[in-house]
Amino acid sequence: MGLFLRRKDDGPLPEPTAAMSAMCRLIEQLEPDSRRLFDDPLLEGLLGDYARYRMMDPWGGASVIGRIEGTAPGYYGLLVSRTCFIDDVLRDALERGTTQVAIIGAGFDTRAHRIPGIEHAHVFELDLPHMIEYKRDAVASTLGSLPEHVTYASIDLESLEAAHALTDAGVDPAEPTMVICEDVTQYLSDIALERLLTSVSSLGLGTDLVLTYVLKSTVRSHDGLAQAKGLVHGGPPWRLGLYPAEAARLLAEHGLTLITDISADEYRRRYPQLARRKVKVSPEEHTVVASA
């Protein structure tokens, strides 16, 4: 399947895994209003001509989903239900008075532009330097200018500086903050995850965290969802997996209280559209919500 994006100039290319996730979210937009899990009107503008061309083909979305399901059953359903769940958690946080949102590994995340009320919060998007450059260019091209409520910052989670990444980017520890770390931890080393949680815990009381992790058994066996990395060329290897008890322990060690840890069964309960559409959801990744 290869990269889903291509540039007409010599600008930076996005991470292929970010492109893969974005393509799945774009496919979800082909569903009727009553069936799709979320609206992402900005995404098509951020994607390149190749992605838009594929989606003009009425069979384009179905063929991509078929390839995904043949390689990693339930991956598409996992990705779109996870997106919807994190949207819901973020909406709730904004309604409770969250004034800052930090998105780690932002990729093609468009929540800064499509979640009601988020324009009144300060959003920090953090990613690798080349991905941030691509994202800034794509947003400016699509919207005509960069939004004033969004700050873009480079981050290398494997560096020593990652333990201070959020405050270095400008996140104010005195403000209620939600940190979103979606589809990131499987690419990290153990120490990088420790630094990430240290950075989150440094924000103190009033901080909420949403974080996804792949089960350790999946990463070790390279079965099931782990094969999703075979859907893109040039993506980084998976390095880190957790079990639910390990995730809870790590959070507690960093002063974070686990609120919920969910996977496929809860997604199916929350979003009955999945069953009506006969969409499978892989059980091999979990999403945790925690608070300081």
N, C-alpha and C positions, 0 to 999 in steps of 0.2 A: 504494500500500500504506500509506503514511503512517506515523505513529508506531505502535509496537506497544504502547505503554503509555498509560494515562491515569490520572489521580489523581481520587479522590473529593473531595479537599479542595483547598486552595489552595497546597499544598506545591510544591517545585521539580519540574520535569520533567527526566528524564534526557536526555543527548545522544541524538539519534535514531540515530546510528551505533552507539552502545553498545547501544541497544535491538535494532538489527538483528542484531548479533553474538550477543546473548543469545538471540534468537529461534531462530537457527540451532542453537545448542547445545541449546536446549530440544527442537527437532525431533529431534535425534540421540537424545534419551532415549526416543523412541518405538520405536527399534529393539530387537529382542530382545537379551538379554545377550550371546549369541554373535556378534552382528553389530555392535553399537555400539562406537565407539572409546573412549569414556570414560563414567564415571558422574558426574553433576552433580546430586545430590539436592536441593541447596539452591536451585537456580536457579528452580524453579517458584514458590517462596515469595517470591523477590525481584521477580518479574514481576507486573504488574498484572492485574486481573480480565479485561481484554480478551484478553491473551495466553493465560490459562488457559482462557477460553471457546473461543478458536480451537482449542486443542489437544484439547478434548473432542470436537471433530468429527473422526471418523476420516479425513476427507479434508483436514483443516486443514493438517497437515504437508506432504502431497503438493502441495497447491495453492500453498503458500508456496515450496516448492522449485521448482515449475514456473515461478513468476513470476521467481525468482532466475535460473534457468537460461536463461530467455528473454531476460533483460536482461544478465546477466554469466555466461556459461557457465563452469562450474568453480568459481564463487565459493563455493558451499556446501561442496564437497569440500575446497577449500583451507582454509576456516575450521575445519572440524572436524578435519582432519588436522594443521593447525598447532596447534590446541589440544592434541591428543594428544601431539605431538612435544614441545611446551614442558612439558607435564606430565612426560614421561619425563626431560627434562633436569633439571627441578626435583627429581624423586625422587632422581636420581643425586647431585645436589649435596647434598641433605639427608643422604644416606647417607655422603657424604664429610666431613660435619661442618659444613656451612653453618649458621650460627646466625641470619642475618638475610636476609630476602627483601624487596626493594623493588620494588613493581609500579607502574610509571609509566603513567598513563592507565588506571587500574584498572577504570573502568566497572563492569560486572557480573561481573568476574572473581571466581570463588569458590574459587580455589586455597587461600586461607587457611583454608578449612574442609573441604576434601575430599582433600587430599594427605596420605597417611599420614606421621605424624611432624612435620608442620608446626606442630602446636600447641606444640611445644617450641622453635620458632624465634620470633623477633620479626619480624612482618610489617608493612611500611609500605605503605599504599595511598595513592597520590598521584594527584590529578586536579583538574580545574577546581572552583572552590568550590561551584557549584550541584550538580555531580555527586557530590561528596563528601557534601554535605548529604543528597541523595536516598539515596545508598548507606547512610549511617549510619542513616537512618530505616528503610529497608527491612530491613537486617540486624537492627536492634533489634526490629522488629515480627515478623520471622520467627523469630528465636532467643529472643526474650524479653529479651535484654540484649546489649550489645556485648561481643565476646570480649576477654579481657584481653591476648591476645598480638598484637592488631592495633592499629596506630596509623593514624589517618586524617589526612591532611595535604593542604592545598590547594597547587596548583602552577600557575604560568603559564609554560609553557616559552618563551614569547616575551619574557619579562621578563629584565632583567639579573641578577636574583636567581636565575635558573634554574641558573646555573653552580655554585651552592652549595645547590641544592634538597635533595639527599639528606642532607647533614650538617645542614642547617637543620631538617629533619624529625626528626632524632634518630638517623640511621644512624651507627653507631660505626665509624670507619675501621679500628679495630684488630680488628674481628671479620670472619670470612669471610662474604662477602655475595654473594647472587645478585640481579642487577637484571634485571627483565623489562620490556621495552618493546615491547608487542605492538600492532600496528595503530595506530601513532601517527605514525611519521616522515613519511608522505605528507602530513600536515596542517601540517608545520612549514616555517619558512623555513630557509635554509642556516645562518644564524647561530644559530637556535634549536637545530638539531641539533648544532652545534659546542658550544654551552653544555651540552647534555645529555651529550655525551661527556666534556666537562670535568668535570662533576659525577660521572660514573661513575669516571673515572680518578683523581679526588681520594681515592677510597676505598683505593687502593693495592693491594698484593699480597693475594691471596686473594679477589679480586673476580671474579665471573663475570658475563657479560652475554649475554642473549638479546634480539635485536632483529630486527624485521621491516622490510623495505623493499619498495616497489613499483618495478619496473623503470622507468627514466627514459623509455624509449620508450612505455610504457603511459600514463604521466602526460601526456606531450607529445601523444599522438595522441587521447586520450580514447576509445580503443577498448577492447574486451575487458573486463578487470576494472575498468578505470576507470569503466565505466558502472554499477558497483555503487552508486555514490553516487546514481544515479537511483532506487534502490529505497527511499530514505527522503526525507522532506521536511524541509528545514531543516538538513541536514547541512553541515559546513564543506567548502569546496572542497579538492581535492587540489592541493598546491603543489610537492612535492619528490619526485623519483625518483632512483634511483641505478643504476649498473651494478655488477656484482660487483667489478670492479677498483677502482672508486671507493670502495665500502664498505670493502674491505680497506685501502686507503690511509688513509681517515679513521680507522679503528680504530688503525692503526699510528701515525699522527700523535699520537694521544692515549694512547700507551703500552699499547695493547690488542692482544693477539695473536689473530689469527683461528684458530679451531679447525675450524669447518665452516661452509659456506654451502650451504644445501639449498633445493630447490624441488620441483616436482611429481614428477619421476622418483624422487627419494629417498623422498618420502611414499608413493608407490605401492609401492615396494620394501619399506618398513617395515610398511605396513599393507595386507596382501592383502585384507582385508575390503572395501576400496574397489572392487577389481576384481570381487569376487564380487557386490557390490551394484550394479555398473555405475555407480559414482559417478565423475564426471569431476573432475579437479583442475586448476585454472588454473595455468599456469607463470609467471604474471606478477607473482608476489610471492615473495620469498626470505626465509628465516630464517637469521640468522647467530648462531653461538655464539662468544664470545671470552672471553679471560681477561687479567687484569692480571699 
